[in-house]
Amino acid sequence: MSQRADKSRRHPPRRPFTALTALGTMAHHGFELRSGVGLVFEPFIGRRGAIALWTVQLPGWLLSALVSDDRRAERLLALSNGMGLSGAIVHFVEWPWELRAGIPHLTEAEGLTAEQLPAYNAILHLWFASGLLAVLTETPTHARRWALLGVLLGEPLRRSARHHFRWAREQAIKDPERWSPVLREPRVA
């Protein structure tokens, strides 16, 4: 076989679960942004800053998962996978859920309507499953502590989410056209 023909053959993704975790993170962020509840880290760096951050980080993560064979990238991928996994878990720690066929489903989430929850739950389930599989099956031994660190960063992510939704409620009052109407509703404690 010629060298040209060999290069043109498609190779399977190097880390398919890592790629799915990156895609799950993208879907989560995009869904929340489109739903009018803002973007992760937006209260700290603004909408433009958050869009810039995720426009660089998420495609880089995905591309690395698909094609990188660089051993040095494994630590960053493990950290990202651990954070993706903990990001999905944070939702079930912070918002009410119920078991359906043995699988947790959010029954409410800040700023989302009841009609949006089925799609949002599907995204969270994909994000959690792919993150767990990426950490368990695609993280080499030398990078496992980085995956653990990513999972442990779930606590600061949880605190950031709490801050985000307090801030988003304030923003929804100031600029109602830009935010989900659910954020303007009185909060039941």
C-alpha positions in Angstrom: 0.0 0.0 0.0 1.3 3.4 -0.9 2.2 5.9 1.9 -0.4 8.3 0.6 -3.2 5.7 0.8 -2.0 4.7 4.3 -2.3 8.3 5.5 -5.7 8.7 4.1 -7.2 5.8 6.0 -9.4 6.8 8.9 -8.3 5.7 12.3 -10.7 5.3 15.2 -10.6 8.0 17.9 -7.7 7.4 20.3 -9.9 8.1 23.3 -13.6 7.8 22.3 -15.0 8.2 25.9 -12.8 11.3 26.4 -14.2 12.7 23.1 -17.7 12.0 24.3 -17.0 13.7 27.6 -15.8 16.8 25.8 -18.9 16.7 23.6 -21.1 16.2 26.7 -19.5 19.3 28.3 -20.1 21.3 25.0 -23.7 20.1 25.0 -24.2 21.1 28.6 -22.7 24.6 28.2 -24.5 25.2 24.9 -27.9 24.0 26.3 -27.6 26.3 29.4 -26.5 29.2 27.3 -29.3 28.7 24.8 -31.8 28.3 27.6 -31.0 31.7 29.1 -29.3 30.5 32.3 -25.8 31.7 31.3 -22.4 30.0 30.9 -20.0 28.4 33.4 -17.7 31.1 34.9 -19.7 33.9 33.3 -20.2 35.7 36.7 -16.4 35.9 37.0 -15.2 36.7 33.5 -18.3 38.0 31.7 -20.2 36.4 28.8 -17.5 37.2 26.2 -14.8 35.9 28.4 -16.6 32.7 29.1 -17.4 32.2 25.4 -13.8 32.8 24.6 -12.6 30.4 27.3 -14.9 27.5 26.2 -14.4 28.2 22.5 -10.7 27.4 23.0 -10.7 24.8 25.7 -13.5 22.5 24.6 -12.4 22.0 20.9 -8.8 21.6 22.2 -10.0 18.8 24.6 -12.0 17.1 21.8 -9.2 17.3 19.3 -6.7 16.0 21.8 -9.0 13.1 22.6 -9.4 12.2 18.9 -5.8 12.4 17.6 -3.2 13.1 20.3 -0.7 10.4 21.1 1.4 12.7 23.2 2.0 11.2 26.7 2.2 14.7 28.1 -1.4 15.4 27.1 -2.7 12.5 29.2 -2.5 14.5 32.4 -4.6 17.3 31.1 -7.1 14.9 29.5 -7.4 13.0 32.8 -8.0 16.3 34.7 -10.6 17.4 32.1 -12.3 14.0 32.3 -12.4 14.1 36.1 -13.9 17.6 35.9 -16.4 16.6 33.3 -17.5 13.7 35.5 -17.8 15.9 38.6 -19.5 18.6 36.6 -22.3 16.2 35.8 -22.5 14.9 39.4 -22.8 18.5 40.8 -26.2 18.8 39.1 -27.6 15.9 41.1 -26.1 17.2 44.3 -27.5 20.7 43.8 -31.0 20.1 42.3 -33.9 17.8 43.2 -34.1 14.5 41.4 -35.9 11.2 41.4 -35.1 7.7 40.3 -36.7 6.5 37.1 -35.9 2.9 36.1 -32.9 3.2 38.5 -31.5 6.3 36.9 -31.6 9.7 38.5 -33.5 12.4 36.7 -33.6 16.1 37.7 -37.1 17.2 38.5 -36.1 20.8 38.5 -32.9 22.8 37.6 -32.3 26.5 38.0 -33.7 28.4 35.1 -35.0 25.5 33.1 -38.6 24.8 32.2 -40.2 21.4 32.7 -40.2 21.0 28.9 -36.4 21.4 28.8 -35.7 18.9 31.5 -35.9 15.7 29.5 -33.3 16.9 27.0 -31.2 18.3 29.8 -31.3 15.0 31.7 -30.2 13.2 28.6 -27.2 15.5 28.3 -26.3 15.0 31.9 -26.6 11.2 31.6 -24.3 11.1 28.6 -21.9 13.5 30.2 -21.7 11.4 33.4 -21.5 8.0 31.7 -18.8 9.1 29.2 -16.8 10.9 32.0 -16.9 7.8 34.2 -15.9 5.5 31.3 -13.1 7.9 30.3 -11.7 8.0 33.8 -12.0 4.3 34.3 -10.9 3.0 30.9 -8.8 5.7 29.2 -6.8 7.1 32.0 -3.3 5.6 32.2 -1.9 4.8 35.7 0.5 7.7 35.7 -2.3 10.2 35.1 -4.9 8.8 37.6 -4.1 11.3 40.3 -5.0 14.1 37.7 -8.4 12.4 37.1 -8.9 12.3 40.9 -8.0 16.0 41.2 -10.6 16.7 38.5 -13.2 14.8 40.4 -12.2 16.7 43.6 -12.6 20.0 41.8 -16.4 19.1 41.9 -16.7 20.9 45.2 -15.4 24.3 43.9 -17.6 23.7 40.8 -20.6 23.2 43.0 -19.9 26.4 44.9 -19.4 28.2 41.6 -22.8 26.9 40.4 -24.5 28.2 43.5 -22.9 31.6 43.0 -23.8 31.5 39.3 -27.5 31.0 39.9 -27.7 33.7 42.6 -26.0 36.0 40.1 -28.1 34.8 37.2 -31.3 35.6 39.1 -30.0 39.2 39.6 -29.1 39.5 35.9 -32.6 38.2 34.9 -34.2 41.0 36.8 -31.8 43.6 35.3 -32.0 42.3 31.7 -35.1 40.0 31.4 -34.8 39.6 27.6 -31.4 37.9 27.8 -32.3 35.4 30.6 -34.7 32.6 31.2 -38.1 33.7 32.6 -37.8 30.9 35.2 -35.0 32.9 36.8 -37.4 35.8 37.5 -39.9 33.6 39.3 -40.0 33.7 43.1 -37.8 31.0 44.5 -39.4 28.4 46.8 -37.0 27.5 49.6 
